Each structure stands twice: as structure tokens, then as C-alpha cells.
Amino acid sequence: MAPASRIRIIACPPGEAPLAVRLAWVGLELPVTPTSRKLAMTSGVFSGPRGVWQALGALVLGRYGVRTGYAVIARDAVNLLQARDPLAAAWWREHCGHLLDGKRLFLFPTASCEERP
């Protein structure tokens, strides 16, 4: 079976964003890469570290969770969310702009997604 090229969000993903913002993802299709399904260390969008030293400290102190999901470039995901729900996309830009540099990833849990061809 070939790897999915997209995922569809089928259930509200968990997280620190407000419920209405997280619900806006449901039904949205997002592009993924063949290696996007992964086991990854995760942190919250608010509670997670923002800098290298904070990230190292969080790693040493065991403040990351380990989750299985689909990694999507955060900036691309929010840009696609813009067409569906401009207010939800605006929330991400206002409150989590530090995640939207094109290098950071959102990890959508496998239970919240279905693979699309």
C-alpha cells in the first residue's frame, strides 16, 4: 500500500488551543510527506519551549510527551485553515505565530485522521 499523500482530520485534535479553534480542523484535508506518520516527542503550543535552551531543558526534565501522528508543516496547515475558518487561522497567527516559520510542525494524532490517496 502506498503512503498517503494527504490526511483528512476526522475528529477534534487534542491540544491547548480553544475548543472552537481545534474543531475548525475537522473535515480539512492537509498534505503530508511519505515520512510524515511518526512517533514524535511533542509539547503544547503554549507550554512548549520556544528557544534552543528551553528545548534542551524540557528534554532533560522530561517535559515532552510521546505521540504517534501525522506531521504537517504548521504554516501550511494554518494557511489551508484560512479558507475554511479565517477566525481560527487568525487565532493561530496571533497566539502561536512563533510556530509558523515554515520549519515547525503540527502533529495530528492518528486517531483524529484518516489517510487519503
Biopython code that builds the backbone (N, CA, C, O; Angstrom):
import numpy as np
from Bio.PDB.StructureBuilder import StructureBuilder

atoms = [
    (1, "MET", "N", (0.840, -1.185, 0.000)),
    (1, "MET", "CA", (0.000, 0.000, 0.000)),
    (1, "MET", "C", (0.884, 1.247, 0.000)),
    (1, "MET", "O", (1.804, 1.355, 0.810)),
    (2, "ALA", "N", (0.611, 2.177, -0.896)),
    (2, "ALA", "CA", (1.393, 3.411, -0.997)),
    (2, "ALA", "C", (1.075, 4.324, 0.175)),
    (2, "ALA", "O", (-0.047, 4.319, 0.682)),
    (3, "PRO", "N", (2.061, 5.113, 0.613)),
    (3, "PRO", "CA", (1.798, 6.043, 1.709)),
    (3, "PRO", "C", (0.778, 7.105, 1.291)),
    (3, "PRO", "O", (0.671, 7.455, 0.116)),
    (4, "ALA", "N", (0.050, 7.598, 2.254)),
    (4, "ALA", "CA", (-0.939, 8.645, 1.977)),
    (4, "ALA", "C", (-0.237, 9.911, 1.527)),
    (4, "ALA", "O", (0.873, 10.209, 1.969)),
    (5, "SER", "N", (-0.888, 10.652, 0.649)),
    (5, "SER", "CA", (-0.344, 11.945, 0.264)),
    (5, "SER", "C", (-1.057, 13.077, 0.999)),
    (5, "SER", "O", (-0.598, 14.219, 1.019)),
    (6, "ARG", "N", (-2.195, 12.725, 1.603)),
    (6, "ARG", "CA", (-2.971, 13.703, 2.367)),
    (6, "ARG", "C", (-3.628, 12.990, 3.547)),
    (6, "ARG", "O", (-3.774, 11.768, 3.559)),
    (7, "ILE", "N", (-4.011, 13.777, 4.518)),
    (7, "ILE", "CA", (-4.847, 13.270, 5.602)),
    (7, "ILE", "C", (-6.073, 14.152, 5.693)),
    (7, "ILE", "O", (-6.036, 15.328, 5.331)),
    (8, "ARG", "N", (-7.150, 13.582, 6.174)),
    (8, "ARG", "CA", (-8.348, 14.361, 6.493)),
    (8, "ARG", "C", (-8.520, 14.285, 8.000)),
    (8, "ARG", "O", (-8.454, 13.206, 8.588)),
    (9, "ILE", "N", (-8.739, 15.421, 8.613)),
    (9, "ILE", "CA", (-8.975, 15.460, 10.052)),
    (9, "ILE", "C", (-10.437, 15.039, 10.267)),
    (9, "ILE", "O", (-11.355, 15.679, 9.755)),
    (10, "ILE", "N", (-10.639, 13.964, 11.026)),
    (10, "ILE", "CA", (-11.988, 13.411, 11.209)),
    (10, "ILE", "C", (-12.520, 13.572, 12.630)),
    (10, "ILE", "O", (-13.693, 13.300, 12.886)),
    (11, "ALA", "N", (-11.674, 14.010, 13.550)),
    (11, "ALA", "CA", (-12.099, 14.226, 14.934)),
    (11, "ALA", "C", (-11.307, 15.387, 15.505)),
    (11, "ALA", "O", (-10.194, 15.667, 15.059)),
    (12, "CYS", "N", (-11.867, 16.046, 16.468)),
    (12, "CYS", "CA", (-11.214, 17.198, 17.092)),
    (12, "CYS", "C", (-9.883, 16.774, 17.707)),
    (12, "CYS", "O", (-9.857, 15.914, 18.587)),
    (13, "PRO", "N", (-8.780, 17.366, 17.255)),
    (13, "PRO", "CA", (-7.490, 17.004, 17.839)),
    (13, "PRO", "C", (-7.345, 17.594, 19.247)),
    (13, "PRO", "O", (-7.907, 18.649, 19.541)),
    (14, "PRO", "N", (-6.601, 16.920, 20.103)),
    (14, "PRO", "CA", (-6.365, 17.466, 21.444)),
    (14, "PRO", "C", (-5.388, 18.630, 21.355)),
    (14, "PRO", "O", (-4.744, 18.835, 20.326)),
    (15, "GLY", "N", (-5.284, 19.378, 22.426)),
    (15, "GLY", "CA", (-4.289, 20.444, 22.449)),
    (15, "GLY", "C", (-4.676, 21.580, 23.355)),
    (15, "GLY", "O", (-5.699, 21.539, 24.040)),
    (16, "GLU", "N", (-3.838, 22.599, 23.347)),
    (16, "GLU", "CA", (-4.016, 23.751, 24.221)),
    (16, "GLU", "C", (-4.808, 24.885, 23.565)),
    (16, "GLU", "O", (-5.177, 25.841, 24.246)),
    (17, "ALA", "N", (-5.073, 24.801, 22.279)),
    (17, "ALA", "CA", (-5.883, 25.817, 21.600)),
    (17, "ALA", "C", (-7.328, 25.696, 22.086)),
    (17, "ALA", "O", (-7.741, 24.625, 22.533)),
    (18, "PRO", "N", (-8.099, 26.780, 22.005)),
    (18, "PRO", "CA", (-9.513, 26.710, 22.400)),
    (18, "PRO", "C", (-10.272, 25.663, 21.577)),
    (18, "PRO", "O", (-9.906, 25.376, 20.437)),
    (19, "LEU", "N", (-11.314, 25.108, 22.153)),
    (19, "LEU", "CA", (-12.084, 24.055, 21.505)),
    (19, "LEU", "C", (-12.560, 24.475, 20.113)),
    (19, "LEU", "O", (-12.432, 23.704, 19.162)),
    (20, "ALA", "N", (-13.101, 25.674, 19.982)),
    (20, "ALA", "CA", (-13.615, 26.125, 18.681)),
    (20, "ALA", "C", (-12.514, 26.156, 17.626)),
    (20, "ALA", "O", (-12.765, 25.856, 16.459)),
    (21, "VAL", "N", (-11.312, 26.512, 18.021)),
    (21, "VAL", "CA", (-10.174, 26.564, 17.095)),
    (21, "VAL", "C", (-9.773, 25.144, 16.701)),
    (21, "VAL", "O", (-9.478, 24.884, 15.534)),
    (22, "ARG", "N", (-9.763, 24.227, 17.667)),
    (22, "ARG", "CA", (-9.417, 22.840, 17.354)),
    (22, "ARG", "C", (-10.497, 22.176, 16.501)),
    (22, "ARG", "O", (-10.178, 21.387, 15.612)),
    (23, "LEU", "N", (-11.765, 22.483, 16.758)),
    (23, "LEU", "CA", (-12.861, 21.918, 15.959)),
    (23, "LEU", "C", (-12.810, 22.385, 14.504)),
    (23, "LEU", "O", (-13.297, 21.686, 13.615)),
    (24, "ALA", "N", (-12.231, 23.552, 14.253)),
    (24, "ALA", "CA", (-12.139, 24.075, 12.884)),
    (24, "ALA", "C", (-11.310, 23.168, 11.973)),
    (24, "ALA", "O", (-11.462, 23.219, 10.752)),
    (25, "TRP", "N", (-10.439, 22.339, 12.549)),
    (25, "TRP", "CA", (-9.633, 21.414, 11.741)),
    (25, "TRP", "C", (-10.472, 20.281, 11.155)),
    (25, "TRP", "O", (-10.118, 19.737, 10.109)),
    (26, "VAL", "N", (-11.581, 19.913, 11.809)),
    (26, "VAL", "CA", (-12.351, 18.737, 11.405)),
    (26, "VAL", "C", (-12.893, 18.926, 9.982)),
    (26, "VAL", "O", (-13.536, 19.928, 9.671)),
    (27, "GLY", "N", (-12.612, 17.931, 9.127)),
    (27, "GLY", "CA", (-13.032, 17.957, 7.734)),
    (27, "GLY", "C", (-11.980, 18.501, 6.786)),
    (27, "GLY", "O", (-12.095, 18.336, 5.571)),
    (28, "LEU", "N", (-10.964, 19.142, 7.320)),
    (28, "LEU", "CA", (-9.911, 19.731, 6.484)),
    (28, "LEU", "C", (-8.947, 18.656, 6.011)),
    (28, "LEU", "O", (-8.590, 17.759, 6.775)),
    (29, "GLU", "N", (-8.524, 18.741, 4.757)),
    (29, "GLU", "CA", (-7.507, 17.842, 4.223)),
    (29, "GLU", "C", (-6.184, 18.583, 4.176)),
    (29, "GLU", "O", (-6.108, 19.730, 3.734)),
    (30, "LEU", "N", (-5.144, 17.907, 4.639)),
    (30, "LEU", "CA", (-3.814, 18.502, 4.719)),
    (30, "LEU", "C", (-2.800, 17.619, 3.993)),
    (30, "LEU", "O", (-2.894, 16.394, 4.057)),
    (31, "PRO", "N", (-1.840, 18.223, 3.311)),
    (31, "PRO", "CA", (-0.815, 17.434, 2.625)),
    (31, "PRO", "C", (0.195, 16.865, 3.615)),
    (31, "PRO", "O", (0.547, 17.503, 4.607)),
    (32, "VAL", "N", (0.647, 15.663, 3.325)),
    (32, "VAL", "CA", (1.680, 15.034, 4.157)),
    (32, "VAL", "C", (2.766, 14.479, 3.245)),
    (32, "VAL", "O", (2.558, 14.299, 2.045)),
    (33, "THR", "N", (3.907, 14.217, 3.824)),
    (33, "THR", "CA", (5.002, 13.598, 3.091)),
    (33, "THR", "C", (5.018, 12.109, 3.434)),
    (33, "THR", "O", (4.405, 11.707, 4.423)),
    (34, "PRO", "N", (5.699, 11.287, 2.649)),
    (34, "PRO", "CA", (5.734, 9.847, 2.940)),
    (34, "PRO", "C", (6.253, 9.512, 4.338)),
    (34, "PRO", "O", (5.907, 8.471, 4.898)),
    (35, "THR", "N", (7.068, 10.379, 4.891)),
    (35, "THR", "CA", (7.613, 10.109, 6.221)),
    (35, "THR", "C", (6.878, 10.870, 7.319)),
    (35, "THR", "O", (7.385, 10.985, 8.435)),
    (36, "SER", "N", (5.693, 11.390, 7.017)),
    (36, "SER", "CA", (5.016, 12.234, 7.999)),
    (36, "SER", "C", (4.380, 11.453, 9.140)),
    (36, "SER", "O", (4.179, 12.010, 10.219)),
    (37, "ARG", "N", (4.055, 10.170, 8.933)),
    (37, "ARG", "CA", (3.477, 9.392, 10.036)),
    (37, "ARG", "C", (4.630, 8.957, 10.925)),
    (37, "ARG", "O", (5.536, 8.247, 10.488)),
    (38, "LYS", "N", (4.585, 9.387, 12.162)),
    (38, "LYS", "CA", (5.745, 9.154, 13.008)),
    (38, "LYS", "C", (5.396, 9.118, 14.479)),
    (38, "LYS", "O", (4.334, 9.563, 14.915)),
    (39, "LEU", "N", (6.319, 8.580, 15.205)),
    (39, "LEU", "CA", (6.316, 8.650, 16.658)),
    (39, "LEU", "C", (7.195, 9.841, 16.989)),
    (39, "LEU", "O", (8.355, 9.886, 16.580)),
    (40, "ALA", "N", (6.664, 10.796, 17.717)),
    (40, "ALA", "CA", (7.414, 12.030, 17.939)),
    (40, "ALA", "C", (7.256, 12.525, 19.367)),
    (40, "ALA", "O", (6.267, 12.247, 20.045)),
    (41, "MET", "N", (8.261, 13.264, 19.794)),
    (41, "MET", "CA", (8.179, 13.970, 21.066)),
    (41, "MET", "C", (7.399, 15.250, 20.801)),
    (41, "MET", "O", (7.675, 15.967, 19.839)),
    (42, "THR", "N", (6.422, 15.531, 21.660)),
    (42, "THR", "CA", (5.566, 16.690, 21.437)),
    (42, "THR", "C", (5.497, 17.562, 22.682)),
    (42, "THR", "O", (5.804, 17.134, 23.795)),
    (43, "SER", "N", (5.084, 18.793, 22.449)),
    (43, "SER", "CA", (4.822, 19.723, 23.548)),
    (43, "SER", "C", (3.632, 20.580, 23.150)),
    (43, "SER", "O", (3.231, 20.592, 21.986)),
    (44, "GLY", "N", (3.078, 21.284, 24.095)),
    (44, "GLY", "CA", (1.921, 22.123, 23.824)),
    (44, "GLY", "C", (2.301, 23.403, 23.104)),
    (44, "GLY", "O", (3.447, 23.847, 23.166)),
    (45, "VAL", "N", (1.331, 23.991, 22.419)),
    (45, "VAL", "CA", (1.607, 25.216, 21.673)),
    (45, "VAL", "C", (1.886, 26.402, 22.596)),
    (45, "VAL", "O", (2.575, 27.341, 22.197)),
    (46, "PHE", "N", (1.367, 26.375, 23.811)),
    (46, "PHE", "CA", (1.665, 27.417, 24.793)),
    (46, "PHE", "C", (2.759, 26.977, 25.766)),
    (46, "PHE", "O", (3.688, 27.731, 26.054)),
    (47, "SER", "N", (2.637, 25.762, 26.262)),
    (47, "SER", "CA", (3.538, 25.301, 27.310)),
    (47, "SER", "C", (4.870, 24.795, 26.779)),
    (47, "SER", "O", (5.809, 24.600, 27.550)),
    (48, "GLY", "N", (4.963, 24.582, 25.477)),
    (48, "GLY", "CA", (6.199, 24.075, 24.885)),
    (48, "GLY", "C", (7.304, 25.122, 24.863)),
    (48, "GLY", "O", (7.039, 26.322, 24.927)),
    (49, "PRO", "N", (8.537, 24.657, 24.772)),
    (49, "PRO", "CA", (9.676, 25.581, 24.734)),
    (49, "PRO", "C", (9.723, 26.372, 23.437)),
    (49, "PRO", "O", (9.286, 25.895, 22.390)),
    (50, "ARG", "N", (10.261, 27.595, 23.515)),
    (50, "ARG", "CA", (10.357, 28.437, 22.326)),
    (50, "ARG", "C", (11.774, 28.575, 21.810)),
    (50, "ARG", "O", (11.968, 28.888, 20.635)),
    (51, "GLY", "N", (12.748, 28.357, 22.633)),
    (51, "GLY", "CA", (14.138, 28.521, 22.211)),
    (51, "GLY", "C", (14.930, 27.243, 22.392)),
    (51, "GLY", "O", (14.448, 26.273, 22.976)),
    (52, "VAL", "N", (16.150, 27.256, 21.886)),
    (52, "VAL", "CA", (17.021, 26.078, 21.958)),
    (52, "VAL", "C", (17.297, 25.688, 23.405)),
    (52, "VAL", "O", (17.220, 24.508, 23.749)),
    (53, "TRP", "N", (17.618, 26.656, 24.256)),
    (53, "TRP", "CA", (17.941, 26.341, 25.653)),
    (53, "TRP", "C", (16.724, 25.826, 26.398)),
    (53, "TRP", "O", (16.825, 24.915, 27.221)),
    (54, "GLN", "N", (15.568, 26.415, 26.104)),
    (54, "GLN", "CA", (14.336, 25.930, 26.729)),
    (54, "GLN", "C", (14.031, 24.504, 26.267)),
    (54, "GLN", "O", (13.590, 23.671, 27.059)),
    (55, "ALA", "N", (14.266, 24.229, 24.988)),
    (55, "ALA", "CA", (14.010, 22.882, 24.454)),
    (55, "ALA", "C", (14.931, 21.863, 25.104)),
    (55, "ALA", "O", (14.500, 20.762, 25.447)),
    (56, "LEU", "N", (16.190, 22.221, 25.275)),
    (56, "LEU", "CA", (17.135, 21.315, 25.938)),
    (56, "LEU", "C", (16.728, 21.075, 27.388)),
    (56, "LEU", "O", (16.796, 19.948, 27.880)),
    (57, "GLY", "N", (16.306, 22.138, 28.070)),
    (57, "GLY", "CA", (15.850, 21.997, 29.447)),
    (57, "GLY", "C", (14.623, 21.107, 29.551)),
    (57, "GLY", "O", (14.533, 20.266, 30.444)),
    (58, "ALA", "N", (13.677, 21.293, 28.635)),
    (58, "ALA", "CA", (12.464, 20.466, 28.634)),
    (58, "ALA", "C", (12.805, 19.006, 28.366)),
    (58, "ALA", "O", (12.193, 18.106, 28.940)),
    (59, "LEU", "N", (13.777, 18.773, 27.498)),
    (59, "LEU", "CA", (14.200, 17.403, 27.204)),
    (59, "LEU", "C", (14.806, 16.748, 28.436)),
    (59, "LEU", "O", (14.468, 15.612, 28.771)),
    (60, "VAL", "N", (15.696, 17.459, 29.106)),
    (60, "VAL", "CA", (16.354, 16.929, 30.311)),
    (60, "VAL", "C", (15.343, 16.683, 31.425)),
    (60, "VAL", "O", (15.456, 15.708, 32.167)),
    (61, "LEU", "N", (14.357, 17.569, 31.540)),
    (61, "LEU", "CA", (13.373, 17.452, 32.613)),
    (61, "LEU", "C", (12.198, 16.537, 32.261)),
    (61, "LEU", "O", (11.288, 16.365, 33.072)),
    (62, "GLY", "N", (12.207, 15.951, 31.063)),
    (62, "GLY", "CA", (11.148, 15.017, 30.671)),
    (62, "GLY", "C", (9.803, 15.668, 30.458)),
    (62, "GLY", "O", (8.772, 15.079, 30.781)),
    (63, "ARG", "N", (9.793, 16.878, 29.917)),
    (63, "ARG", "CA", (8.534, 17.602, 29.736)),
    (63, "ARG", "C", (7.879, 17.397, 28.371)),
    (63, "ARG", "O", (6.869, 18.031, 28.065)),
    (64, "TYR", "N", (8.438, 16.532, 27.567)),
    (64, "TYR", "CA", (7.833, 16.223, 26.276)),
    (64, "TYR", "C", (6.951, 14.988, 26.415)),
    (64, "TYR", "O", (7.238, 14.095, 27.212)),
    (65, "GLY", "N", (5.884, 14.947, 25.641)),
    (65, "GLY", "CA", (5.072, 13.746, 25.531)),
    (65, "GLY", "C", (5.515, 12.983, 24.292)),
    (65, "GLY", "O", (6.173, 13.550, 23.420)),
    (66, "VAL", "N", (5.170, 11.732, 24.204)),
    (66, "VAL", "CA", (5.469, 10.936, 23.009)),
    (66, "VAL", "C", (4.140, 10.517, 22.405)),
    (66, "VAL", "O", (3.314, 9.891, 23.069)),
    (67, "ARG", "N", (3.943, 10.868, 21.143)),
    (67, "ARG", "CA", (2.681, 10.609, 20.456)),
    (67, "ARG", "C", (2.962, 10.058, 19.059)),
    (67, "ARG", "O", (4.029, 10.276, 18.486)),
    (68, "THR", "N", (1.975, 9.341, 18.532)),
    (68, "THR", "CA", (2.021, 8.893, 17.147)),
    (68, "THR", "C", (1.017, 9.724, 16.370)),
    (68, "THR", "O", (-0.126, 9.896, 16.795)),
    (69, "GLY", "N", (1.449, 10.234, 15.236)),
    (69, "GLY", "CA", (0.552, 11.050, 14.442)),
    (69, "GLY", "C", (1.144, 11.385, 13.096)),
    (69, "GLY", "O", (2.145, 10.810, 12.668)),
    (70, "TYR", "N", (0.496, 12.336, 12.433)),
    (70, "TYR", "CA", (0.928, 12.814, 11.123)),
    (70, "TYR", "C", (1.484, 14.222, 11.283)),
    (70, "TYR", "O", (0.802, 15.123, 11.773)),
    (71, "ALA", "N", (2.717, 14.395, 10.866)),
    (71, "ALA", "CA", (3.361, 15.700, 10.959)),
    (71, "ALA", "C", (3.033, 16.523, 9.715)),
    (71, "ALA", "O", (3.162, 16.053, 8.584)),
    (72, "VAL", "N", (2.610, 17.748, 9.950)),
    (72, "VAL", "CA", (2.264, 18.673, 8.877)),
    (72, "VAL", "C", (2.958, 19.991, 9.187)),
    (72, "VAL", "O", (2.985, 20.423, 10.340)),
    (73, "ILE", "N", (3.515, 20.627, 8.175)),
    (73, "ILE", "CA", (4.150, 21.929, 8.399)),
    (73, "ILE", "C", (3.086, 22.888, 8.924)),
    (73, "ILE", "O", (2.061, 23.108, 8.279)),
    (74, "ALA", "N", (3.343, 23.455, 10.101)),
    (74, "ALA", "CA", (2.344, 24.283, 10.792)),
    (74, "ALA", "C", (1.885, 25.453, 9.932)),
    (74, "ALA", "O", (0.687, 25.728, 9.861)),
    (75, "ARG", "N", (2.807, 26.143, 9.283)),
    (75, "ARG", "CA", (2.437, 27.301, 8.455)),
    (75, "ARG", "C", (1.494, 26.885, 7.324)),
    (75, "ARG", "O", (0.506, 27.567, 7.055)),
    (76, "ASP", "N", (1.799, 25.770, 6.664)),
    (76, "ASP", "CA", (0.953, 25.299, 5.567)),
    (76, "ASP", "C", (-0.435, 24.914, 6.071)),
    (76, "ASP", "O", (-1.438, 25.194, 5.414)),
    (77, "ALA", "N", (-0.492, 24.273, 7.239)),
    (77, "ALA", "CA", (-1.780, 23.874, 7.809)),
    (77, "ALA", "C", (-2.641, 25.096, 8.116)),
    (77, "ALA", "O", (-3.832, 25.111, 7.804)),
    (78, "VAL", "N", (-2.050, 26.111, 8.718)),
    (78, "VAL", "CA", (-2.808, 27.316, 9.064)),
    (78, "VAL", "C", (-3.234, 28.060, 7.798)),
    (78, "VAL", "O", (-4.326, 28.626, 7.751)),
    (79, "ASN", "N", (-2.383, 28.062, 6.776)),
    (79, "ASN", "CA", (-2.771, 28.700, 5.509)),
    (79, "ASN", "C", (-3.979, 28.000, 4.893)),
    (79, "ASN", "O", (-4.860, 28.666, 4.349)),
    (80, "LEU", "N", (-4.038, 26.679, 4.967)),
    (80, "LEU", "CA", (-5.204, 25.939, 4.458)),
    (80, "LEU", "C", (-6.430, 26.158, 5.345)),
    (80, "LEU", "O", (-7.556, 26.215, 4.851)),
    (81, "LEU", "N", (-6.210, 26.279, 6.645)),
    (81, "LEU", "CA", (-7.320, 26.542, 7.569)),
    (81, "LEU", "C", (-7.961, 27.899, 7.280)),
    (81, "LEU", "O", (-9.155, 28.083, 7.516)),
    (82, "GLN", "N", (-7.187, 28.834, 6.778)),
    (82, "GLN", "CA", (-7.673, 30.185, 6.483)),
    (82, "GLN", "C", (-8.921, 30.163, 5.599)),
    (82, "GLN", "O", (-9.862, 30.920, 5.837)),
    (83, "ALA", "N", (-8.933, 29.301, 4.582)),
    (83, "ALA", "CA", (-10.067, 29.243, 3.657)),
    (83, "ALA", "C", (-11.330, 28.698, 4.334)),
    (83, "ALA", "O", (-12.441, 29.094, 3.983)),
    (84, "ARG", "N", (-11.164, 27.801, 5.291)),
    (84, "ARG", "CA", (-12.309, 27.185, 5.976)),
    (84, "ARG", "C", (-12.821, 28.052, 7.121)),
    (84, "ARG", "O", (-14.026, 28.245, 7.281)),
    (85, "ASP", "N", (-11.886, 28.570, 7.912)),
    (85, "ASP", "CA", (-12.273, 29.313, 9.108)),
    (85, "ASP", "C", (-11.246, 30.410, 9.379)),
    (85, "ASP", "O", (-10.274, 30.190, 10.103)),
    (86, "PRO", "N", (-11.463, 31.595, 8.796)),
    (86, "PRO", "CA", (-10.498, 32.688, 8.964)),
    (86, "PRO", "C", (-10.254, 33.080, 10.427)),
    (86, "PRO", "O", (-9.146, 33.483, 10.781)),
    (87, "LEU", "N", (-11.278, 32.965, 11.274)),
    (87, "LEU", "CA", (-11.093, 33.319, 12.686)),
    (87, "LEU", "C", (-10.163, 32.337, 13.391)),
    (87, "LEU", "O", (-9.329, 32.745, 14.200)),
    (88, "ALA", "N", (-10.298, 31.048, 13.092)),
    (88, "ALA", "CA", (-9.416, 30.044, 13.690)),
    (88, "ALA", "C", (-7.977, 30.259, 13.211)),
    (88, "ALA", "O", (-7.039, 30.179, 14.004)),
    (89, "ALA", "N", (-7.806, 30.530, 11.923)),
    (89, "ALA", "CA", (-6.465, 30.787, 11.390)),
    (89, "ALA", "C", (-5.866, 32.038, 12.035)),
    (89, "ALA", "O", (-4.678, 32.074, 12.353)),
    (90, "ALA", "N", (-6.694, 33.052, 12.221)),
    (90, "ALA", "CA", (-6.223, 34.285, 12.867)),
    (90, "ALA", "C", (-5.785, 34.010, 14.307)),
    (90, "ALA", "O", (-4.816, 34.599, 14.787)),
    (91, "TRP", "N", (-6.502, 33.110, 14.994)),
    (91, "TRP", "CA", (-6.106, 32.763, 16.359)),
    (91, "TRP", "C", (-4.698, 32.174, 16.350)),
    (91, "TRP", "O", (-3.864, 32.560, 17.170)),
    (92, "TRP", "N", (-4.422, 31.243, 15.430)),
    (92, "TRP", "CA", (-3.092, 30.636, 15.357)),
    (92, "TRP", "C", (-2.030, 31.685, 15.076)),
    (92, "TRP", "O", (-0.952, 31.652, 15.670)),
    (93, "ARG", "N", (-2.322, 32.611, 14.177)),
    (93, "ARG", "CA", (-1.327, 33.640, 13.840)),
    (93, "ARG", "C", (-1.071, 34.583, 15.010)),
    (93, "ARG", "O", (0.065, 34.987, 15.259)),
    (94, "GLU", "N", (-2.136, 34.925, 15.721)),
    (94, "GLU", "CA", (-1.992, 35.861, 16.849)),
    (94, "GLU", "C", (-1.301, 35.221, 18.047)),
    (94, "GLU", "O", (-0.414, 35.830, 18.646)),
    (95, "HIS", "N", (-1.693, 34.008, 18.402)),
    (95, "HIS", "CA", (-1.228, 33.386, 19.637)),
    (95, "HIS", "C", (-0.032, 32.446, 19.463)),
    (95, "HIS", "O", (0.682, 32.171, 20.427)),
    (96, "CYS", "N", (0.187, 31.962, 18.265)),
    (96, "CYS", "CA", (1.248, 30.970, 18.047)),
    (96, "CYS", "C", (2.062, 31.287, 16.805)),
    (96, "CYS", "O", (2.527, 30.381, 16.112)),
    (97, "GLY", "N", (2.233, 32.558, 16.525)),
    (97, "GLY", "CA", (2.996, 32.965, 15.350)),
    (97, "GLY", "C", (4.405, 32.390, 15.331)),
    (97, "GLY", "O", (4.981, 32.191, 14.262)),
    (98, "HIS", "N", (4.965, 32.122, 16.515)),
    (98, "HIS", "CA", (6.314, 31.548, 16.602)),
    (98, "HIS", "C", (6.399, 30.155, 15.990)),
    (98, "HIS", "O", (7.495, 29.673, 15.705)),
    (99, "LEU", "N", (5.251, 29.500, 15.784)),
    (99, "LEU", "CA", (5.234, 28.157, 15.200)),
    (99, "LEU", "C", (5.091, 28.180, 13.674)),
    (99, "LEU", "O", (5.146, 27.133, 13.029)),
    (100, "LEU", "N", (4.910, 29.363, 13.104)),
    (100, "LEU", "CA", (4.540, 29.462, 11.694)),
    (100, "LEU", "C", (5.687, 29.951, 10.814)),
    (100, "LEU", "O", (5.471, 30.700, 9.862)),
    (101, "ASP", "N", (6.892, 29.526, 11.135)),
    (101, "ASP", "CA", (8.072, 29.948, 10.363)),
    (101, "ASP", "C", (8.380, 29.032, 9.180)),
    (101, "ASP", "O", (9.350, 29.260, 8.458)),
    (102, "GLY", "N", (7.571, 28.009, 8.979)),
    (102, "GLY", "CA", (7.798, 27.064, 7.890)),
    (102, "GLY", "C", (8.694, 25.900, 8.276)),
    (102, "GLY", "O", (8.913, 24.993, 7.474)),
    (103, "LYS", "N", (9.215, 25.917, 9.500)),
    (103, "LYS", "CA", (10.097, 24.846, 9.985)),
    (103, "LYS", "C", (9.434, 23.997, 11.064)),
    (103, "LYS", "O", (9.815, 22.846, 11.276)),
    (104, "ARG", "N", (8.453, 24.561, 11.736)),
    (104, "ARG", "CA", (7.793, 23.871, 12.850)),
    (104, "ARG", "C", (6.654, 23.018, 12.320)),
    (104, "ARG", "O", (6.091, 23.298, 11.261)),
    (105, "LEU", "N", (6.324, 21.974, 13.069)),
    (105, "LEU", "CA", (5.310, 21.011, 12.659)),
    (105, "LEU", "C", (4.176, 20.930, 13.665)),
    (105, "LEU", "O", (4.385, 21.095, 14.867)),
    (106, "PHE", "N", (2.972, 20.674, 13.165)),
    (106, "PHE", "CA", (1.862, 20.234, 13.991)),
    (106, "PHE", "C", (1.820, 18.720, 13.849)),
    (106, "PHE", "O", (2.029, 18.196, 12.755)),
    (107, "LEU", "N", (1.555, 18.018, 14.931)),
    (107, "LEU", "CA", (1.385, 16.572, 14.881)),
    (107, "LEU", "C", (-0.079, 16.274, 15.171)),
    (107, "LEU", "O", (-0.549, 16.467, 16.292)),
    (108, "PHE", "N", (-0.796, 15.802, 14.155)),
    (108, "PHE", "CA", (-2.196, 15.425, 14.313)),
    (108, "PHE", "C", (-2.249, 13.953, 14.668)),
    (108, "PHE", "O", (-1.752, 13.128, 13.902)),
    (109, "PRO", "N", (-2.839, 13.587, 15.814)),
    (109, "PRO", "CA", (-2.864, 12.182, 16.242)),
    (109, "PRO", "C", (-3.516, 11.280, 15.205)),
    (109, "PRO", "O", (-4.469, 11.676, 14.532)),
    (110, "THR", "N", (-2.999, 10.077, 15.083)),
    (110, "THR", "CA", (-3.546, 9.130, 14.095)),
    (110, "THR", "C", (-5.034, 8.891, 14.324)),
    (110, "THR", "O", (-5.773, 8.695, 13.359)),
    (111, "ALA", "N", (-5.489, 8.901, 15.571)),
    (111, "ALA", "CA", (-6.903, 8.664, 15.866)),
    (111, "ALA", "C", (-7.801, 9.796, 15.364)),
    (111, "ALA", "O", (-9.010, 9.612, 15.222)),
    (112, "SER", "N", (-7.221, 10.951, 15.099)),
    (112, "SER", "CA", (-8.003, 12.105, 14.620)),
    (112, "SER", "C", (-7.991, 12.234, 13.099)),
    (112, "SER", "O", (-8.589, 13.158, 12.549)),
    (113, "CYS", "N", (-7.309, 11.306, 12.417)),
    (113, "CYS", "CA", (-7.082, 11.449, 10.978)),
    (113, "CYS", "C", (-7.451, 10.191, 10.206)),
    (113, "CYS", "O", (-7.499, 9.086, 10.748)),
    (114, "GLU", "N", (-7.710, 10.401, 8.921)),
    (114, "GLU", "CA", (-7.799, 9.270, 8.003)),
    (114, "GLU", "C", (-6.893, 9.584, 6.818)),
    (114, "GLU", "O", (-6.805, 10.729, 6.375)),
    (115, "GLU", "N", (-6.227, 8.561, 6.317)),
    (115, "GLU", "CA", (-5.342, 8.748, 5.174)),
    (115, "GLU", "C", (-6.164, 8.890, 3.912)),
    (115, "GLU", "O", (-7.192, 8.233, 3.750)),
    (116, "ARG", "N", (-5.706, 9.750, 3.022)),
    (116, "ARG", "CA", (-6.330, 9.985, 1.725)),
    (116, "ARG", "C", (-5.295, 9.692, 0.651)),
    (116, "ARG", "O", (-4.100, 9.880, 0.879)),
    (117, "PRO", "N", (-5.734, 9.233, -0.515)),
    (117, "PRO", "CA", (-4.780, 8.956, -1.599)),
    (117, "PRO", "C", (-4.189, 10.235, -2.175)),
    (117, "PRO", "O", (-3.371, 10.180, -3.092)),
]
sb = StructureBuilder()
sb.init_structure("model")
sb.init_model(0)
sb.init_chain("A")
sb.init_seg("    ")
for serial, (resi, resn, name, xyz) in enumerate(atoms, 1):
    if name == "N":
        sb.init_residue(resn, " ", resi, " ")
    sb.init_atom(name, np.array(xyz, "f"), 0.0, 1.0, " ", f" {name:<3s}", serial, name[0])
structure = sb.get_structure()
